[in-house]
Amino acid sequence: MDILYPSGPNGLAVFIFVTLILGGAASWAAGRAVAMVWKPIWQLAFYMALMTFAVRFVQYALFHQPFLTVGNVLVDYLALSAFAMLGYRMMRTWQMGTQYPWVFTQGSIISWRRKD
């Protein structure tokens, strides 16, 4: 893991706790918030860049991990973006099913379909 994601001691535990649990929950909430106000999904790119640097700073300040290494930033950005897009799609699916029930129905947890 040190080749793609160089980290200090307890790097995997720090990645799971800070990036996936704390950062993932915050990113999921950010994705829901963007969808709630009917903004396009591409706006998440900027918000996830800010979230990535916040997560990297927490890892650096509290757990003495490297701050701005390319591999770390890229992996964290992709992981946080995945959580944000999941939150966005879940909220958008709920919105389409509840605000337009005569046209759309929920297909799965992240998709909707037109009623026949």
C-alpha positions as CSV (number, residue, x, y, z in Angstrom):
1,M,0.0,0.0,0.0
2,D,3.0,2.3,0.4
3,I,3.5,2.6,-3.3
4,L,0.1,4.1,-4.2
5,Y,-0.7,5.5,-0.8
6,P,2.4,6.4,1.2
7,S,1.5,6.7,4.9
8,G,3.1,6.8,8.3
9,P,2.4,4.4,11.1
10,N,-1.1,2.9,11.3
11,G,-1.8,4.3,7.8
12,L,-4.5,1.8,6.9
13,A,-6.4,2.4,10.2
14,V,-6.1,6.2,9.8
15,F,-7.3,5.9,6.1
16,I,-10.3,3.8,7.1
17,F,-11.3,6.0,10.1
18,V,-10.6,9.5,8.8
19,T,-11.2,9.1,5.0
20,L,-13.8,6.4,4.8
21,I,-15.8,6.9,8.0
22,L,-15.6,10.6,8.9
23,G,-14.9,12.0,5.4
24,G,-17.3,9.6,3.7
25,A,-20.1,10.6,6.0
26,A,-19.4,14.3,5.4
27,S,-19.1,13.7,1.6
28,W,-22.4,11.8,1.6
29,A,-24.1,14.7,3.4
30,A,-22.6,17.2,1.0
31,G,-23.9,15.2,-2.0
32,R,-27.3,15.1,-0.5
33,A,-27.2,18.8,0.2
34,V,-26.2,19.6,-3.4
35,A,-29.1,17.4,-4.7
36,M,-31.6,18.9,-2.3
37,V,-31.2,22.3,-3.8
38,W,-31.4,20.9,-7.4
39,K,-27.8,21.8,-8.3
40,P,-26.0,19.7,-11.0
41,I,-23.7,16.9,-10.0
42,W,-20.6,18.5,-11.5
43,Q,-20.6,21.0,-8.6
44,L,-19.5,18.2,-6.3
45,A,-16.1,18.2,-7.9
46,F,-15.2,21.5,-6.3
47,Y,-16.7,20.6,-2.9
48,M,-14.9,17.3,-2.8
49,A,-11.6,19.0,-3.6
50,L,-12.2,21.1,-0.4
51,M,-13.2,18.1,1.5
52,T,-10.1,16.2,0.4
53,F,-7.8,18.9,1.7
54,A,-9.8,19.0,5.0
55,V,-9.4,15.2,5.4
56,R,-5.7,15.3,4.5
57,F,-5.2,18.1,7.0
58,V,-6.9,16.0,9.8
59,Q,-4.7,13.1,8.9
60,Y,-1.6,15.3,8.9
61,A,-2.4,17.2,12.1
62,L,-3.7,14.4,14.3
63,F,-2.0,11.3,13.0
64,H,1.3,12.7,11.4
65,Q,0.5,11.4,7.9
66,P,2.1,13.0,4.8
67,F,0.0,16.0,3.8
68,L,0.2,16.7,0.1
69,T,1.5,13.6,-1.7
70,V,-0.1,13.0,-5.1
71,G,-1.1,9.4,-4.5
72,N,-2.8,10.2,-1.1
73,V,-4.7,13.2,-2.4
74,L,-5.9,11.3,-5.5
75,V,-7.1,8.2,-3.6
76,D,-8.8,10.4,-0.9
77,Y,-10.5,12.5,-3.6
78,L,-11.8,9.5,-5.5
79,A,-13.1,7.8,-2.3
80,L,-14.8,11.0,-1.1
81,S,-16.3,11.7,-4.6
82,A,-17.8,8.2,-4.6
83,F,-19.5,8.8,-1.3
84,A,-20.7,12.2,-2.5
85,M,-22.1,10.8,-5.7
86,L,-23.9,8.1,-3.8
87,G,-25.5,10.6,-1.5
88,Y,-26.5,12.8,-4.5
89,R,-28.1,9.9,-6.5
90,M,-30.0,8.6,-3.4
91,M,-31.4,12.1,-2.7
92,R,-32.2,12.7,-6.4
93,T,-34.0,9.4,-6.6
94,W,-36.1,10.2,-3.5
95,Q,-36.9,13.6,-4.9
96,M,-38.0,12.3,-8.3
97,G,-40.2,9.7,-6.7
98,T,-41.8,11.9,-4.1
99,Q,-42.1,15.2,-6.0
100,Y,-43.2,13.7,-9.3
101,P,-45.1,10.5,-8.3
102,W,-47.4,10.7,-11.3
103,V,-44.4,10.5,-13.7
104,F,-41.6,8.6,-12.0
105,T,-41.2,5.7,-9.6
106,Q,-38.1,4.5,-7.7
107,G,-36.2,1.9,-9.7
108,S,-33.5,1.1,-7.2
109,I,-31.8,3.0,-4.4
110,I,-30.0,5.2,-6.9
111,S,-32.2,5.3,-10.0
112,W,-35.8,6.1,-11.0
113,R,-37.8,5.1,-14.0
114,R,-40.8,6.5,-15.8
115,K,-44.2,5.0,-15.0
116,D,-45.9,3.1,-17.7
